Amino acid sequence: MNPVSQDGVCPVCGLKSGAYVPEEHHLPPGTMLAGRYQVGRALGGGGFGITYIGYDQRLDLKVAIKEYFPTDNASRLSKLSLDVSCYTGNAFQRFEERKKKFLREARTMARLEKLHAVVGVRDFFEEHNTAYIIMEYIEGTTLRELTVQKGGRIPVGELLPLLEPLFGELDEMHSQSLIHRDISPENLMLEKGRIRLLDFGCAREAGTITETMTIALKDGFAPIEQYQHKGQGPWTDVYALSATIYYCLTGKVPEHSIDRICKDELILPRRLGVELGVEQEQALLYGMGIRPRRRFQSMRDLHDALYLN
């Protein structure tokens, strides 16, 4: 998404025009959406969506384009058509219901524009038999990348101050009945020294989750209730953020919450040499409580215990 030289090579990333070959179900580079947004390469995808880098021709800036694309009941051969095809019967009804939720959640996210840590929504619309959310494009280093750069661990004195602004903003997001459901080291990015929360593809309004969505889960960071049909709420994000903190401090992905039910073999951070106080370690482990009602119920509670307020 930068001007290329005469030989077709991008001076920023070094990619040559035509070198990128998208997957057959991805939108091809150059596709225009809403007569305004130019699609670039795919940045990633999960069970319910594909994220592309894009370019807003009207505002002359990069954007992230989230396309609603549930892989369990939708398909597309972009060489033949850019429209998404959906299976018939109950699958079609489920596809349409999810699409409505996708757009409804975009409206909810748009109300959070004053929260700096939350990626801003600029636009959303329907096209090609599916739906799109246009978000601000964030460039920086993910917490997973930062952990690797630091030799496998981020010191407590560096990590906790970095993350502290996130707690209040997640608490505000939860007060609007929106839960992220996909907090992980990959979805937290450091941009110019400030933490940003990415990828709301799994976000849901609390109380609206009526089906399991295990295909989108990140094992080790997803709590037990996300493998079930109900029982999700702010405490779901509490577990994921606590597990993310555990990973950044120890360099180890926590045991899957499913496996911890039978035998919890989670290694205490202090035993791994992490310089956490006893009360802080207890707070972190309580945030990773296996059962939803046996962990902190809000980000405020987790913050106050972890930061010894």
Backbone bond lengths (Angstrom), bond angles and torsions (degrees), N, CA, C in turn:
res aa  C-N    CA-C-N  psi(-1)  N-CA   C-N-CA  omega(-1)  CA-C   N-CA-C  phi
1 M - - - 1.457 - - 1.527 111.69 -
2 N 1.336 114.55 38.98 1.463 122.04 173.29 1.527 108.55 -132.34
3 P 1.320 118.00 155.10 1.474 119.85 178.56 1.525 110.48 -59.76
4 V 1.338 117.00 138.66 1.459 121.37 -179.74 1.520 109.80 -98.86
5 S 1.330 115.89 159.10 1.457 121.35 178.39 1.527 109.80 -77.75
6 Q 1.304 117.36 178.03 1.458 121.68 -176.38 1.525 112.67 -63.57
7 D 1.336 117.12 -29.09 1.460 119.07 179.08 1.524 112.41 -84.16
8 G 1.342 117.61 6.89 1.459 121.80 175.75 1.508 114.91 81.71
9 V 1.330 117.61 12.93 1.462 121.54 -179.07 1.531 109.66 -100.60
10 C 1.333 115.51 134.67 1.465 120.29 178.04 1.520 109.33 -75.68
11 P 1.330 118.90 125.38 1.466 121.38 -179.93 1.530 112.95 -71.58
12 V 1.342 117.42 -12.34 1.469 120.69 -177.68 1.524 111.54 -91.85
13 C 1.332 116.50 -52.22 1.469 119.63 -175.59 1.526 113.32 -106.45
14 G 1.330 117.80 -12.17 1.454 120.28 178.92 1.516 115.04 82.54
15 L 1.344 117.21 1.28 1.455 120.51 -179.19 1.529 110.13 -75.43
16 K 1.324 115.24 136.25 1.455 120.24 179.98 1.513 110.22 -92.62
17 S 1.314 116.25 141.66 1.455 121.14 -179.55 1.527 110.28 -54.97
18 G 1.323 115.98 128.93 1.464 121.47 179.57 1.509 113.92 91.24
19 A 1.351 118.36 -7.77 1.466 120.92 -177.72 1.532 112.04 -75.46
20 Y 1.314 116.26 -28.39 1.469 120.13 -179.13 1.518 110.02 -83.83
21 V 1.340 116.03 125.70 1.464 121.43 178.65 1.526 108.06 -116.16
22 P 1.330 118.17 111.13 1.466 119.95 -177.87 1.526 111.29 -74.05
23 E 1.334 115.59 160.87 1.459 120.28 173.34 1.525 108.97 -67.74
24 E 1.327 115.99 157.59 1.462 120.19 -170.86 1.519 113.28 -64.07
25 H 1.347 118.10 -22.98 1.469 119.65 179.58 1.530 112.23 -97.13
26 H 1.341 118.27 -0.35 1.463 121.63 177.65 1.531 110.51 -86.28
27 L 1.314 115.42 153.49 1.459 119.85 172.89 1.530 109.09 -67.78
28 P 1.321 117.84 133.75 1.471 119.50 179.15 1.527 111.40 -70.32
29 P 1.331 117.87 146.57 1.463 120.79 177.41 1.530 111.01 -56.46
30 G 1.318 114.84 139.76 1.460 120.28 -178.36 1.510 113.65 98.35
31 T 1.345 117.15 -12.42 1.463 120.40 177.51 1.525 110.02 -59.00
32 M 1.330 115.91 134.39 1.462 120.67 177.64 1.522 109.78 -100.55
33 L 1.316 116.80 134.41 1.455 123.29 177.75 1.519 109.03 -118.15
34 A 1.327 115.56 135.78 1.466 122.10 178.84 1.520 111.58 55.27
35 G 1.332 117.24 24.05 1.458 121.25 179.20 1.512 114.32 63.64
36 R 1.331 116.37 18.61 1.462 119.61 -170.89 1.528 113.87 -143.29
37 Y 1.341 116.67 -38.26 1.450 120.81 -172.36 1.529 110.37 -103.47
38 Q 1.334 115.63 121.91 1.454 121.19 179.36 1.522 109.27 -94.52
39 V 1.333 116.38 128.15 1.460 122.18 -176.19 1.521 110.09 -85.42
40 G 1.344 115.93 135.62 1.455 121.95 172.91 1.509 110.61 -108.51
41 R 1.319 116.50 -148.85 1.465 119.65 -177.30 1.523 111.15 -74.38
42 A 1.327 115.03 159.51 1.462 120.65 176.80 1.523 109.54 -75.29
43 L 1.324 116.15 133.63 1.457 121.63 178.22 1.516 111.67 -91.55
44 G 1.317 116.53 -24.39 1.456 120.97 -178.65 1.511 110.11 170.09
45 G 1.316 115.25 172.99 1.463 119.80 -179.91 1.511 110.49 -161.87
46 G 1.322 115.37 155.07 1.451 122.04 177.09 1.508 109.50 -131.02
47 G 1.322 115.51 -158.07 1.448 118.89 -177.50 1.510 113.92 -72.68
48 F 1.359 117.73 -16.18 1.456 119.32 -172.91 1.514 113.97 -129.49
49 G 1.319 117.62 6.17 1.448 116.97 179.24 1.517 112.96 -171.56
50 I 1.316 115.06 164.16 1.463 123.48 175.96 1.523 107.14 -125.39
51 T 1.323 116.77 134.18 1.456 121.37 178.29 1.522 109.53 -110.13
52 Y 1.325 116.12 130.55 1.463 122.41 179.08 1.529 109.28 -119.24
53 I 1.328 115.41 154.14 1.453 118.36 164.56 1.526 106.34 -79.95
54 G 1.311 117.63 144.43 1.458 120.96 -177.82 1.516 111.62 -142.47
55 Y 1.309 114.47 177.12 1.465 121.05 -178.20 1.517 109.18 -137.16
56 D 1.318 115.49 123.54 1.460 121.95 177.80 1.527 107.42 -87.97
57 Q 1.337 116.10 105.77 1.463 119.72 -176.12 1.526 112.32 -69.04
58 R 1.315 117.09 -25.45 1.461 119.84 -178.94 1.520 111.50 -75.07
59 L 1.334 116.46 -42.70 1.465 120.43 -177.43 1.522 112.84 -98.19
60 D 1.337 117.10 -5.01 1.457 122.13 176.65 1.533 110.92 58.70
61 L 1.341 116.33 56.09 1.456 120.09 176.75 1.527 111.05 -153.59
62 K 1.326 115.06 159.98 1.460 120.96 177.73 1.527 109.86 -74.24
63 V 1.330 115.55 148.14 1.458 121.21 175.86 1.521 108.00 -139.74
64 A 1.309 115.55 165.49 1.463 122.10 170.41 1.517 107.13 -105.58
65 I 1.325 117.02 132.53 1.464 122.42 -177.97 1.521 108.65 -112.51
66 K 1.310 116.27 117.86 1.467 121.75 178.37 1.522 108.76 -101.81
67 E 1.319 116.55 119.83 1.465 121.75 -179.41 1.521 109.54 -105.31
68 Y 1.319 116.81 130.08 1.459 121.26 175.40 1.525 108.77 -72.54
69 F 1.338 116.34 115.02 1.464 120.53 -177.11 1.533 108.67 -150.94
70 P 1.340 117.69 84.07 1.465 120.51 178.34 1.523 110.64 -73.36
71 T 1.302 117.30 114.89 1.461 120.55 -173.97 1.525 113.40 -69.67
72 D 1.333 116.94 -14.84 1.466 117.65 -177.60 1.520 113.24 -81.32
73 N 1.331 118.46 -17.58 1.473 118.01 179.26 1.522 113.39 -147.68
74 A 1.334 116.34 27.91 1.466 119.65 177.12 1.523 109.46 -142.06
75 S 1.309 116.30 155.80 1.467 121.00 179.65 1.522 109.50 -153.07
76 R 1.344 116.16 166.03 1.454 121.38 177.41 1.534 108.79 -164.96
77 L 1.319 115.53 136.88 1.458 122.21 168.11 1.525 106.08 -111.10
78 S 1.332 115.92 97.99 1.460 119.97 -170.80 1.528 112.77 -63.37
79 K 1.342 118.44 -21.12 1.460 120.11 177.18 1.523 111.45 -68.70
80 L 1.351 115.71 -25.65 1.461 120.56 -179.67 1.521 112.20 -97.08
81 S 1.332 116.66 -40.05 1.464 120.40 -177.94 1.517 109.65 -161.02
82 L 1.329 115.85 146.88 1.459 120.72 176.57 1.526 112.09 -85.94
83 D 1.337 116.20 -8.66 1.460 120.47 179.94 1.525 110.74 -73.87
84 V 1.323 115.22 142.20 1.456 121.33 176.34 1.523 108.95 -82.98
85 S 1.319 116.79 131.49 1.460 121.89 176.86 1.517 108.90 -99.47
86 C 1.315 115.46 141.04 1.459 120.47 -178.35 1.520 109.29 -123.50
87 Y 1.328 115.34 148.85 1.452 119.61 177.05 1.527 109.42 -67.22
88 T 1.305 116.70 163.90 1.465 121.72 -175.69 1.526 111.59 -92.15
89 G 1.319 115.22 178.49 1.461 121.59 175.48 1.515 112.67 69.84
90 N 1.344 115.56 -137.34 1.459 120.65 -177.32 1.524 112.07 -63.59
91 A 1.325 116.02 -31.12 1.466 119.87 179.67 1.521 111.00 -63.67
92 F 1.336 116.74 -39.23 1.465 120.34 178.54 1.522 110.71 -65.60
93 Q 1.323 116.33 -42.32 1.469 119.99 179.22 1.524 110.63 -63.01
94 R 1.344 116.56 -41.17 1.461 120.22 178.46 1.527 110.55 -65.52
95 F 1.334 116.66 -38.79 1.468 121.22 177.92 1.524 110.59 -59.97
96 E 1.326 117.33 -45.75 1.459 121.22 -178.34 1.525 111.81 -68.01
97 E 1.327 116.57 -39.19 1.459 119.90 179.73 1.528 110.72 -64.67
98 R 1.339 115.70 -42.48 1.459 119.63 178.38 1.526 111.32 -65.54
99 K 1.313 116.43 -36.45 1.462 119.37 -180.00 1.525 110.50 -64.57
100 K 1.316 117.02 -40.77 1.457 120.47 177.34 1.526 110.81 -61.88
101 K 1.347 116.66 -40.70 1.456 120.74 177.82 1.527 110.77 -65.08
102 F 1.326 115.79 -39.72 1.468 122.05 178.74 1.527 109.90 -56.28
103 L 1.322 116.88 -45.96 1.461 121.26 -179.58 1.527 111.64 -73.75
104 R 1.320 116.72 -36.25 1.459 119.70 178.53 1.524 110.90 -64.70
105 E 1.327 116.14 -39.30 1.449 120.07 179.21 1.527 111.22 -69.36
106 A 1.347 116.35 -29.67 1.467 119.84 175.78 1.521 109.82 -63.11
107 R 1.321 116.07 -40.19 1.475 119.66 177.79 1.529 110.43 -63.59
108 T 1.337 115.88 -40.80 1.456 119.74 178.71 1.514 110.91 -63.87
109 M 1.342 116.23 -43.63 1.465 120.70 178.76 1.523 111.67 -62.64
110 A 1.336 116.09 -35.77 1.464 119.99 -179.42 1.529 110.92 -63.14
111 R 1.326 117.24 -26.77 1.462 120.49 178.61 1.527 112.15 -73.49
112 L 1.339 116.92 -11.39 1.452 120.89 -177.91 1.516 112.36 -96.60
113 E 1.335 116.84 20.38 1.458 120.98 -172.99 1.522 113.26 -62.19
114 K 1.317 118.46 -20.69 1.458 120.73 -179.24 1.527 112.43 -81.70
115 L 1.338 117.11 -9.50 1.456 120.69 179.26 1.528 109.05 -87.17
116 H 1.320 116.65 115.28 1.463 119.76 -174.06 1.523 111.80 -67.25
117 A 1.338 118.00 -36.10 1.460 120.55 -175.39 1.524 112.63 -71.22
118 V 1.321 117.07 -20.61 1.463 121.50 -177.92 1.531 109.47 -92.66
119 V 1.324 116.18 129.76 1.461 120.45 179.63 1.527 109.70 -61.62
120 G 1.338 116.76 130.20 1.458 121.66 -175.72 1.519 113.45 -77.53
121 V 1.333 115.70 143.24 1.466 122.47 175.35 1.527 108.22 -95.98
122 R 1.337 117.13 126.78 1.462 122.18 -178.31 1.526 112.91 -100.59
123 D 1.340 116.51 -28.32 1.471 119.46 -175.25 1.518 108.40 -166.59
124 F 1.319 116.80 159.88 1.464 121.91 171.39 1.520 108.31 -156.87
125 F 1.334 116.26 147.61 1.461 120.76 -174.50 1.526 109.27 -167.28
126 E 1.333 115.12 170.98 1.462 122.19 176.27 1.527 109.64 -108.84
127 E 1.313 116.08 139.63 1.457 122.68 177.18 1.526 108.21 -167.14
128 H 1.330 117.14 153.95 1.472 122.82 178.39 1.530 111.93 55.02
129 N 1.325 115.61 37.96 1.458 122.34 176.93 1.530 112.57 62.86
130 T 1.329 116.33 23.05 1.454 119.97 176.43 1.529 108.27 -147.47
131 A 1.321 117.87 -162.98 1.467 121.15 -176.64 1.527 109.90 -134.58
132 Y 1.333 114.85 155.87 1.457 121.27 -176.95 1.520 110.35 -135.24
133 I 1.342 115.05 145.04 1.458 121.95 171.43 1.524 107.08 -120.89
134 I 1.328 116.51 127.87 1.453 122.17 177.09 1.527 108.21 -99.51
135 M 1.336 116.05 120.10 1.461 121.08 -177.06 1.518 110.38 -122.32
136 E 1.327 115.65 161.93 1.458 118.35 176.00 1.526 109.65 -65.97
137 Y 1.305 115.60 145.36 1.464 121.28 -178.91 1.520 109.30 -92.41
138 I 1.337 116.15 125.90 1.451 121.94 -176.48 1.523 109.46 -107.57
139 E 1.326 116.35 130.55 1.458 121.65 176.44 1.524 108.79 -117.89
140 G 1.311 116.06 129.74 1.454 119.94 -179.57 1.512 111.51 174.34
141 T 1.329 116.09 -151.71 1.460 122.97 -177.92 1.520 109.30 -120.21
142 T 1.332 117.40 127.49 1.458 120.18 177.97 1.525 109.77 -73.07
143 L 1.325 116.13 161.66 1.460 119.71 178.69 1.521 111.37 -64.65
144 R 1.334 117.04 -31.46 1.468 118.48 176.31 1.529 110.40 -65.14
145 E 1.335 116.28 -44.03 1.463 119.99 178.50 1.529 110.62 -64.79
146 L 1.328 116.54 -40.21 1.462 120.10 -179.59 1.529 110.35 -65.35
147 T 1.332 116.93 -38.98 1.461 120.90 178.29 1.528 110.58 -60.72
148 V 1.320 116.51 -43.41 1.469 120.72 177.83 1.525 110.71 -64.58
149 Q 1.330 116.61 -42.48 1.465 120.93 -179.48 1.528 111.77 -62.82
150 K 1.335 116.17 -30.39 1.459 120.81 -178.92 1.526 112.20 -85.20
151 G 1.334 116.96 8.86 1.455 120.25 179.37 1.506 114.08 88.80
152 G 1.343 117.17 15.25 1.466 120.97 176.82 1.508 114.15 107.86
153 R 1.323 117.44 -8.47 1.469 120.73 179.49 1.524 110.02 -149.01
154 I 1.332 115.25 143.31 1.467 120.69 172.34 1.525 107.36 -103.97
155 P 1.324 119.12 126.19 1.472 120.96 -178.92 1.533 111.72 -58.73
156 V 1.320 115.32 147.27 1.467 121.38 -179.47 1.519 110.81 -55.12
157 G 1.326 116.65 -45.60 1.457 121.18 -176.93 1.513 114.18 -65.36
158 E 1.320 116.92 -15.63 1.458 120.86 176.93 1.530 111.07 -98.61
159 L 1.339 116.43 -39.85 1.465 120.33 -174.17 1.529 112.62 -71.62
160 L 1.320 118.10 -48.04 1.465 120.03 -173.97 1.530 112.89 -63.93
161 P 1.320 120.48 -44.50 1.472 118.43 175.64 1.525 112.50 -62.79
162 L 1.323 116.57 -33.58 1.464 120.97 179.65 1.522 111.39 -63.97
163 L 1.338 115.95 -39.11 1.462 120.69 -174.73 1.524 113.92 -88.62
164 E 1.308 118.26 -15.65 1.467 120.27 -170.86 1.530 113.99 -55.52
165 P 1.344 120.71 -41.47 1.473 118.51 179.18 1.521 113.98 -61.84
166 L 1.331 116.63 -21.89 1.464 120.35 -176.53 1.522 112.36 -68.98
167 F 1.332 117.61 -32.16 1.461 120.93 -174.78 1.523 111.51 -61.98
168 G 1.322 116.47 -48.66 1.462 120.11 -178.49 1.519 111.72 -64.45
169 E 1.320 117.46 -36.78 1.460 120.32 -178.44 1.526 110.94 -73.26
170 L 1.331 117.50 -37.05 1.465 119.73 174.38 1.531 110.50 -66.01
171 D 1.323 116.50 -36.74 1.456 120.23 177.60 1.529 110.25 -63.15
172 E 1.326 117.14 -40.40 1.462 121.43 177.09 1.526 110.52 -66.16
173 M 1.322 116.82 -40.88 1.459 120.67 177.48 1.524 110.68 -61.06
174 H 1.322 116.95 -42.74 1.462 120.96 178.98 1.524 111.27 -64.78
175 S 1.327 117.00 -32.90 1.468 119.82 179.02 1.526 111.34 -66.29
176 Q 1.355 116.26 -19.38 1.459 121.41 176.00 1.527 111.06 -93.40
177 S 1.355 115.38 14.20 1.472 122.91 177.53 1.518 113.73 65.55
178 L 1.342 117.25 28.06 1.464 120.77 178.07 1.517 108.57 -116.33
179 I 1.329 116.36 128.54 1.456 121.32 175.11 1.529 108.32 -117.24
180 H 1.335 115.29 142.60 1.459 120.12 -172.87 1.521 112.00 -77.36
181 R 1.328 117.47 -49.18 1.472 124.91 174.97 1.524 114.44 71.08
182 D 1.314 118.58 10.93 1.463 119.15 178.81 1.525 110.90 -149.97
183 I 1.337 117.03 36.06 1.456 120.18 176.68 1.521 108.17 -71.62
184 S 1.318 116.35 130.56 1.465 121.76 -178.52 1.522 108.27 -162.34
185 P 1.333 118.02 169.23 1.473 119.49 177.95 1.519 113.01 -60.55
186 E 1.340 117.58 -26.61 1.463 120.08 178.68 1.520 112.57 -75.95
187 N 1.322 117.10 -25.23 1.461 121.01 -175.01 1.524 113.73 -101.87
188 L 1.309 116.80 8.83 1.464 121.37 172.38 1.524 106.61 -116.23
189 M 1.324 116.65 121.48 1.458 121.40 -174.64 1.522 110.99 -122.99
190 L 1.307 114.80 139.21 1.455 121.43 176.07 1.517 108.19 -91.90
191 E 1.339 116.24 115.28 1.457 122.15 -179.23 1.525 108.81 -121.12
192 K 1.311 115.31 112.03 1.472 121.16 -179.94 1.525 111.70 52.03
193 G 1.330 115.67 42.53 1.456 121.45 175.93 1.510 115.59 83.93
194 R 1.352 117.98 0.44 1.462 120.92 -179.11 1.515 110.05 -121.30
195 I 1.328 115.70 144.29 1.456 121.18 -176.52 1.521 110.40 -82.20
196 R 1.350 116.40 138.24 1.461 122.29 178.31 1.527 108.78 -129.44
197 L 1.316 116.13 142.10 1.466 122.49 179.04 1.517 109.24 -100.69
198 L 1.346 115.95 122.75 1.459 121.68 -174.51 1.520 111.42 -104.88
199 D 1.324 114.72 173.29 1.457 126.54 166.50 1.531 114.24 52.07
200 F 1.320 114.82 86.73 1.461 121.16 176.09 1.525 111.82 -93.07
201 G 1.347 116.50 23.96 1.461 119.30 -177.68 1.513 113.89 -63.58
202 C 1.341 116.62 -23.76 1.462 120.20 179.78 1.522 112.23 -103.52
203 A 1.322 116.91 1.76 1.463 120.41 -176.78 1.523 110.71 -62.52
204 R 1.307 116.22 143.29 1.455 121.96 179.24 1.515 109.95 -143.04
205 E 1.333 114.96 153.55 1.459 119.50 172.83 1.515 107.86 -78.18
206 A 1.325 116.23 130.84 1.451 120.90 -179.88 1.528 109.67 -56.02
207 G 1.327 115.34 133.98 1.456 120.18 -179.98 1.514 113.91 92.99
208 T 1.350 118.00 -7.56 1.469 119.96 -178.64 1.518 112.03 -103.99
209 I 1.347 118.54 -1.52 1.457 120.89 -175.43 1.523 109.00 -84.72
210 T 1.313 116.29 111.37 1.465 120.92 -175.67 1.515 111.97 -119.67
211 E 1.338 118.04 1.15 1.449 120.35 -179.18 1.519 109.60 -142.58
212 T 1.331 116.57 153.16 1.446 120.71 177.90 1.520 109.93 -73.42
213 M 1.341 116.31 147.40 1.460 120.96 -179.97 1.524 107.81 -134.63
214 T 1.356 116.08 49.40 1.450 120.78 -172.60 1.512 112.02 -63.27
215 I 1.317 118.56 -23.39 1.462 120.83 -176.66 1.521 111.60 -63.18
216 A 1.316 116.74 -22.77 1.457 120.58 -176.55 1.526 112.59 -97.32
217 L 1.338 117.29 -0.23 1.456 119.99 -172.43 1.520 112.51 -79.82
218 K 1.333 115.79 151.24 1.461 121.95 173.03 1.518 107.52 -106.92
219 D 1.320 116.36 106.27 1.458 121.02 -177.97 1.521 110.27 -59.18
220 G 1.309 115.09 136.75 1.452 121.42 -177.14 1.509 111.93 101.23
221 F 1.337 116.68 -27.13 1.460 121.61 -179.03 1.527 112.41 -116.38
222 A 1.332 117.51 -11.34 1.466 122.04 -179.69 1.532 109.55 -94.77
223 P 1.331 118.37 128.34 1.465 121.08 178.55 1.519 111.99 -74.46
224 I 1.311 115.04 169.84 1.461 121.76 -173.66 1.523 112.49 -59.25
225 E 1.341 118.14 -35.33 1.461 119.98 -175.61 1.523 112.57 -67.91
226 Q 1.326 118.21 -18.12 1.458 119.33 179.14 1.526 112.21 -78.52
227 Y 1.310 116.44 -10.32 1.463 120.34 173.78 1.530 110.54 -92.97
228 Q 1.330 116.42 3.77 1.458 121.83 -177.43 1.528 109.76 -118.67
229 H 1.310 116.61 -176.53 1.461 121.35 -175.23 1.521 113.39 -91.82
230 K 1.321 118.11 -16.06 1.462 119.08 -175.17 1.518 109.49 -153.48
231 G 1.344 114.23 177.51 1.456 119.97 175.32 1.505 115.11 94.00
232 Q 1.359 118.45 15.11 1.459 120.63 -178.97 1.529 110.93 -95.04
233 G 1.316 114.55 148.49 1.456 120.36 -179.07 1.516 109.22 -170.83
234 P 1.337 118.70 -163.50 1.463 121.14 179.20 1.524 113.06 -53.14
235 W 1.339 116.94 -32.39 1.467 121.85 179.50 1.541 111.60 -63.82
236 T 1.336 116.20 -21.45 1.467 120.40 176.22 1.528 109.91 -66.91
237 D 1.325 116.29 -45.26 1.466 120.43 176.51 1.523 111.36 -69.13
238 V 1.339 117.41 -31.15 1.460 121.04 176.84 1.526 110.19 -58.65
239 Y 1.327 116.28 -45.30 1.471 120.15 179.49 1.521 110.29 -62.46
240 A 1.328 116.57 -47.89 1.466 120.48 -175.44 1.525 111.48 -63.16
241 L 1.340 117.45 -41.05 1.456 120.06 179.45 1.531 110.44 -68.85
242 S 1.324 116.96 -39.91 1.468 120.40 177.85 1.522 110.58 -62.84
243 A 1.342 116.96 -41.65 1.463 121.08 178.33 1.525 110.86 -65.48
244 T 1.335 116.09 -35.95 1.463 120.24 177.23 1.521 110.79 -65.27
245 I 1.330 116.66 -43.32 1.466 120.82 177.49 1.525 110.17 -61.95
246 Y 1.325 116.27 -42.23 1.467 121.63 178.10 1.526 109.92 -57.31
247 Y 1.340 116.99 -46.31 1.466 120.85 -179.35 1.527 111.21 -62.92
248 C 1.324 116.64 -46.04 1.463 119.68 -176.82 1.526 111.89 -65.04
249 L 1.337 117.02 -33.33 1.463 120.58 -179.32 1.521 112.67 -78.71
250 T 1.335 116.38 -35.23 1.466 120.46 -173.22 1.525 113.99 -105.37
251 G 1.344 116.87 -21.43 1.454 120.40 -174.65 1.508 113.30 78.11
252 K 1.340 117.02 8.41 1.461 121.62 -178.28 1.527 110.38 -117.21
253 V 1.339 116.97 132.94 1.457 120.81 174.33 1.523 107.78 -71.60
254 P 1.325 119.07 128.48 1.467 120.44 -179.28 1.523 111.85 -60.39
255 E 1.303 115.32 154.51 1.466 120.56 173.47 1.527 109.46 -55.51
256 H 1.325 116.77 147.56 1.456 120.52 176.25 1.522 109.41 -59.99
257 S 1.316 116.17 139.25 1.468 119.99 -178.54 1.526 111.46 -60.73
258 I 1.325 117.80 -32.01 1.468 121.42 177.63 1.525 110.09 -62.28
259 D 1.348 116.53 -43.95 1.461 121.07 -178.22 1.524 111.28 -69.45
260 R 1.319 116.85 -28.52 1.463 120.24 -176.58 1.523 112.37 -72.37
261 I 1.333 117.35 -14.93 1.467 120.21 -178.88 1.523 110.27 -64.01
262 C 1.335 115.99 -48.64 1.465 120.19 -176.43 1.527 111.74 -75.27
263 K 1.322 116.66 -45.21 1.461 120.63 -179.72 1.517 108.55 -148.93
264 D 1.312 115.42 111.12 1.457 120.14 -177.72 1.525 108.80 -85.07
265 E 1.324 116.53 107.08 1.457 122.03 -178.87 1.529 111.92 -111.40
266 L 1.335 115.78 24.94 1.460 120.32 178.48 1.531 109.68 -62.24
267 I 1.325 116.75 124.87 1.466 121.72 -178.29 1.527 108.98 -80.56
268 L 1.319 116.61 130.99 1.456 120.78 -179.17 1.528 110.23 -64.76
269 P 1.315 117.21 137.01 1.469 119.84 -179.06 1.519 113.55 -56.24
270 R 1.323 117.31 -39.41 1.465 120.39 -178.10 1.528 111.55 -64.79
271 R 1.322 116.47 -30.75 1.469 119.77 177.35 1.527 111.09 -70.70
272 L 1.324 116.03 -20.28 1.462 120.72 178.10 1.526 111.57 -93.59
273 G 1.332 115.27 7.42 1.455 119.30 176.18 1.514 115.23 90.77
274 V 1.336 117.51 9.35 1.460 120.79 179.11 1.527 108.93 -76.25
275 E 1.315 117.09 132.49 1.462 122.23 -175.53 1.529 111.10 -86.07
276 L 1.313 114.92 63.38 1.467 122.45 174.85 1.519 108.76 -98.70
277 G 1.347 115.60 144.20 1.448 118.42 171.01 1.522 110.28 -69.63
278 V 1.324 116.54 160.92 1.466 120.83 -178.53 1.524 110.58 -58.62
279 E 1.326 117.18 -46.03 1.466 120.45 -178.51 1.529 110.78 -66.72
280 Q 1.311 117.38 -36.61 1.465 120.17 178.29 1.526 110.76 -65.80
281 E 1.328 116.24 -41.03 1.463 119.22 178.39 1.525 110.68 -64.16
282 Q 1.311 117.23 -41.53 1.460 120.96 177.75 1.523 110.69 -61.75
283 A 1.331 116.36 -39.98 1.465 120.17 179.01 1.525 110.69 -64.08
284 L 1.335 116.64 -43.40 1.463 120.55 -179.75 1.521 110.86 -63.08
285 L 1.330 116.67 -43.21 1.465 120.16 -179.12 1.525 111.15 -69.26
286 Y 1.333 116.93 -34.84 1.464 119.12 177.33 1.528 110.31 -68.34
287 G 1.327 117.13 -33.36 1.457 120.05 174.52 1.513 112.07 -65.20
288 M 1.339 116.58 -23.49 1.464 121.68 178.20 1.522 111.42 -101.70
289 G 1.326 116.24 24.34 1.455 120.09 177.69 1.520 111.14 -56.41
290 I 1.325 116.85 136.64 1.469 120.67 -175.11 1.527 110.51 -65.02
291 R 1.308 116.55 -47.30 1.467 119.85 -177.90 1.531 109.91 -87.82
292 P 1.330 117.48 134.68 1.478 121.00 -174.03 1.516 114.35 -54.04
293 R 1.330 117.73 -38.34 1.460 120.24 -176.72 1.511 112.23 -82.72
294 R 1.315 116.74 -2.67 1.462 120.56 177.43 1.523 110.04 -113.06
295 R 1.312 115.17 40.36 1.460 121.62 171.99 1.531 107.70 -146.61
296 F 1.321 117.19 171.29 1.464 120.24 178.06 1.526 109.39 -58.36
297 Q 1.333 115.54 139.73 1.457 120.41 -177.00 1.515 112.87 -93.20
298 S 1.329 117.45 -8.98 1.464 120.10 -179.35 1.525 110.19 -146.37
299 M 1.315 115.24 158.54 1.452 121.23 176.41 1.526 111.25 -64.95
300 R 1.309 116.02 -32.60 1.466 119.76 178.86 1.530 110.57 -62.49
301 D 1.331 116.63 -43.36 1.466 120.76 179.63 1.531 110.93 -64.89
302 L 1.343 116.20 -42.68 1.463 119.78 178.49 1.525 110.25 -62.77
303 H 1.325 116.17 -44.55 1.467 119.97 -179.88 1.515 111.89 -59.97
304 D 1.341 116.34 -49.38 1.452 119.90 -175.13 1.527 111.77 -62.50
305 A 1.340 116.45 -35.39 1.462 119.48 179.97 1.530 111.24 -76.32
306 L 1.317 116.99 -40.90 1.457 121.29 -176.76 1.515 112.51 -72.29
307 Y 1.339 115.97 -34.34 1.472 120.14 -179.03 1.533 111.48 -98.27
308 L 1.342 115.65 9.58 1.462 122.65 173.98 1.526 112.38 58.27
309 N 1.341 115.55 39.77 1.470 119.46 176.84 1.535 108.26 -84.96
